[in-house]
Amino acid sequence: MSTELGHPLDLTGKVALVTGGNSGIGRAAATALARAGASVAIWGRRKERNEAVAEELRAIGATVYAASVDISDPEAVRAGAEAVIETLGRLDIAFANAGDLVPSAGFLDTGDEARGQQFGTVLDGTWNTVAAAARHMVARAEAGDPGGSIILTGSLAAKHGAPGLAHYGAAKAALVGLAKSTAVEFGRHGVRVNVINPGFIATETGGAPFAELLAQRAPVPRYGQPGEIAGAVVYLASDAAAYHTGDVLTIDGGWTSAVM
């Protein structure tokens, strides 16, 4: 993709899908993508929250489509992606962000149900989203219209262990392998795949259990804000990142650089 004409971060004419787009990082990313000019499809489990965010984005002039899609169900994801393409015309950007943390007291206390639920939302859900997006992007490339960006939300848990997070860390670590393999496979179609590993990000409902620790030990001594991840999403979605694929971006205020 050429960056010679227009601003390389301009997403006008592009269509972006954001899973988990009705809160937190997903909501901030959907807003940033819309402000950059993209039409945005929002997937989230709660219909009323999807519509609330959709209305916010329409108020700033964006074209928005919202739907409730069970990302752990491959058939639902395929149908959902087809609905996005039918409604908005194409799919250029997929931010596979959805994925809850299923609580566990520890590895030996993590039963099959909890592990399956965690893998279903994080690993299977992301796999299904990547597959649906890539299928469209590759077909479009073979028809003479190459290009596309797929972005996955990873986690510091993919690289650093913590009690009770084995199932979550394993699922998030698998996303790195998924991204690197698909980046290699789809690069010839102009389709890029990257991972963003956020650090400690403030949420709407999660409180601030690590605020004191961050204040004492983090180079940037505070929680990150969802909007501070959204800028990287816009960059990876844009022509400015046309040569950037198969990578893992860590945005954690320097936490992993300073803490072993």
C-alpha positions as a printed Julia matrix, in Angstrom:
260×3 Matrix{Float64}:
   0.0     0.0    0.0
   1.34    3.43  -0.87
   1.73    6.15   1.76
   2.67    8.82  -0.75
  -0.81   10.33  -1.13
  -2.72   11.57   1.89
  -1.94   11.05   5.55
  -0.68    7.51   6.26
  -2.92    7.24   9.36
  -6.04    8.22   7.42
  -8.46    5.28   7.38
 -11.12    6.88   5.21
 -12.81    4.24   3.08
 -11.64    1.4    5.32
 -13.95   -0.88   7.33
 -12.87   -2.07  10.77
 -14.29   -4.82  12.96
 -13.7    -4.56  16.72
 -14.62   -7.5   18.92
 -15.3    -6.65  22.52
 -15.91   -3.16  21.16
 -18.39   -1.89  23.72
 -16.02   -1.28  26.66
 -12.42   -0.75  27.7
  -9.72   -1.08  25.07
 -12.22   -2.18  22.42
 -14.39    0.88  22.91
 -11.39    3.21  22.83
 -10.08    1.51  19.7
 -13.46    1.68  17.95
 -13.6     5.4   18.71
 -10.05    6.01  17.51
 -10.62    4.05  14.3
 -13.81    6.01  13.65
 -12.05    9.32  14.26
  -9.38    8.24  11.77
 -12.12    7.85   9.15
 -12.97    4.15   9.23
 -16.45    2.68   9.22
 -16.69    0.47  12.29
 -18.43   -2.79  13.14
 -18.76   -3.48  16.87
 -19.22   -6.95  18.29
 -20.01   -7.46  21.95
 -22.18   -9.73  24.05
 -24.43   -7.0   25.45
 -26.66   -5.54  22.78
 -27.56   -2.42  24.74
 -23.91   -1.53  25.29
 -23.13   -2.17  21.62
 -25.85    0.26  20.6
 -24.74    2.87  23.13
 -21.23    2.9   21.7
 -22.6     2.83  18.15
 -24.62    5.96  18.89
 -21.53    7.67  20.31
 -19.64    6.97  17.13
 -22.51    8.03  14.88
 -22.54   11.32  16.77
 -19.01   12.01  15.52
 -20.03   11.17  11.96
 -18.98    7.54  11.7
 -20.79    4.77   9.87
 -21.36    2.03  12.45
 -22.79   -1.48  12.56
 -23.26   -3.33  15.84
 -24.11   -6.97  16.55
 -24.03   -9.56  19.32
 -21.83  -12.45  18.15
 -20.61  -15.45  20.15
 -16.97  -15.48  19.06
 -16.43  -18.98  20.5
 -18.86  -20.33  17.85
 -17.13  -20.5   14.45
 -20.43  -20.6   12.54
 -21.66  -17.5   14.38
 -18.41  -15.69  13.58
 -18.57  -16.64   9.9
 -22.17  -15.43   9.68
 -21.31  -12.3   11.63
 -18.43  -11.45   9.32
 -20.64  -11.95   6.28
 -23.16   -9.54   7.82
 -20.43   -6.95   8.37
 -19.28   -7.23   4.77
 -22.83   -7.15   3.43
 -23.68   -4.09   5.53
 -20.46   -2.07   5.23
 -19.19   -3.39   1.89
 -15.84   -4.92   2.85
 -13.5    -5.65   5.75
 -10.04   -4.11   5.92
  -9.22   -4.19   9.62
 -10.03   -6.76  12.3
  -9.17   -6.0   15.92
  -9.67   -9.32  17.71
  -9.87   -7.89  21.19
 -12.62   -9.82  23.0
 -11.64  -12.25  25.72
 -12.5   -12.32  29.41
 -10.36  -13.57  32.28
 -12.01  -16.58  33.91
 -10.98  -16.55  37.61
  -8.99  -19.44  39.07
  -7.43  -19.93  42.5
  -4.48  -21.78  41.0
  -3.38  -24.29  38.39
  -4.52  -27.36  40.32
  -7.86  -25.7   41.0
  -8.49  -24.9   37.33
 -11.06  -27.43  36.22
 -11.88  -28.53  32.71
 -14.87  -26.19  32.55
 -12.9   -23.09  33.53
 -10.04  -23.99  31.19
 -12.45  -24.67  28.33
 -14.3   -21.41  28.94
 -11.02  -19.47  29.02
  -9.71  -21.07  25.85
 -13.11  -20.61  24.21
 -13.16  -16.85  24.65
  -9.46  -16.04  24.25
  -7.97  -18.63  21.92
 -10.92  -20.09  19.99
 -12.67  -16.73  19.78
  -9.59  -15.02  18.39
  -8.88  -17.93  16.03
 -12.43  -17.74  14.68
 -12.2   -13.98  14.19
  -8.84  -14.18  12.43
 -10.11  -16.97  10.17
 -13.24  -15.08   9.13
 -11.36  -11.85   8.47
  -8.47  -13.51   6.63
 -10.82  -15.54   4.45
 -12.38  -12.32   3.14
  -9.08  -10.44   2.83
  -7.35  -13.25   0.94
 -10.3   -13.65  -1.45
 -10.3    -9.91  -2.03
  -6.54   -9.97  -2.69
  -6.92  -12.8   -5.18
  -9.53  -10.67  -6.96
  -6.97   -7.88  -7.3
  -7.58   -5.82  -4.16
  -4.84   -6.82  -1.7
  -4.36   -5.57   1.83
  -5.68   -5.85   5.33
  -4.64   -5.63   8.94
  -5.48   -8.1   11.7
  -4.61   -7.08  15.24
  -4.83   -9.32  18.31
  -5.01   -8.27  21.95
  -2.43  -10.25  23.87
  -1.36   -9.9   27.49
   1.72   -9.66  29.66
   0.52  -13.03  30.99
   1.75  -14.51  27.7
   5.34  -13.83  28.82
   5.24  -13.61  32.6
   3.68  -16.08  35.0
   1.35  -15.44  37.92
  -0.59  -17.74  40.24
  -4.06  -18.56  38.96
  -3.31  -17.35  35.43
  -1.96  -20.52  33.78
  -5.07  -21.01  31.63
  -5.2   -17.33  30.68
  -1.46  -17.06  30.03
  -1.46  -20.23  27.94
  -4.31  -18.94  25.79
  -2.71  -15.53  25.34
   0.7   -17.03  24.56
  -0.91  -19.13  21.85
  -2.06  -15.93  20.15
   1.56  -14.98  19.5
   2.11  -18.2   17.56
  -1.17  -17.68  15.73
  -0.2   -14.15  14.71
   3.3   -15.04  13.56
   2.18  -18.03  11.5
  -0.67  -16.18   9.81
   1.55  -13.16   9.19
   3.94  -15.41   7.27
   1.14  -17.17   5.41
  -0.86  -14.11   4.39
   1.92  -11.58   3.83
   1.94  -12.21   0.08
  -1.69  -11.07   0.01
  -0.81   -7.79   1.71
  -2.5    -8.96   4.92
  -0.6    -8.1    8.09
  -1.08   -9.71  11.52
   0.27   -8.29  14.76
  -0.28   -8.56  18.52
  -0.55   -5.78  21.1
   0.36   -6.78  24.67
  -1.15   -4.18  27.0
   0.17   -3.64  30.49
  -2.0    -2.72  33.47
  -4.91   -0.85  31.89
  -7.64    0.92  33.87
 -11.05   -0.64  33.34
 -14.54    0.69  33.9
 -15.38   -1.85  36.61
 -12.13   -3.48  37.76
 -10.98   -1.0   40.38
  -7.25   -0.37  40.87
  -5.76   -3.31  42.8
  -2.21   -2.68  41.56
  -2.16    1.12  41.86
   0.22    1.16  44.83
   2.58   -1.36  43.22
   2.67    0.62  39.99
   3.27    3.86  41.86
   6.27    2.29  43.6
   7.87    0.23  40.85
   6.66    1.18  37.36
   8.68    3.6   35.19
   5.36    5.26  34.34
   3.86    4.98  37.83
   0.19    4.58  37.04
  -2.37    2.51  35.22
  -2.55    2.94  31.47
  -5.71    4.25  29.85
  -7.57    2.39  27.09
  -6.94    5.3   24.74
  -3.21    4.78  25.15
  -3.6     1.39  23.47
  -5.98    2.69  20.81
  -3.27    4.75  19.11
  -1.28    1.6   18.41
  -4.4    -0.02  16.94
  -4.83    2.89  14.52
  -1.16    2.73  13.57
  -1.24   -1.03  12.89
  -4.48   -0.62  10.95
  -3.04    2.09   8.74
  -0.77    2.39   5.73
   1.93    3.7    8.09
   2.36    0.07   9.2
   2.39   -1.4    5.68
   5.75   -3.1    6.36
   4.97   -4.09   9.94
   3.77   -7.65  10.46
   4.36  -10.71  12.63
   5.26   -8.54  15.6
   4.31   -8.17  19.26
   4.03   -4.61  20.57
   4.22   -4.26  24.34
   2.6    -1.11  25.71
   3.02   -1.26  29.48
   4.57    2.0   30.65
   7.94    0.26  30.85
   6.8    -2.32  33.41
   8.5    -5.32  31.77
  11.68   -3.33  31.16
  12.06   -2.52  34.84
  10.61   -5.54  36.65
  12.07   -9.01  36.32
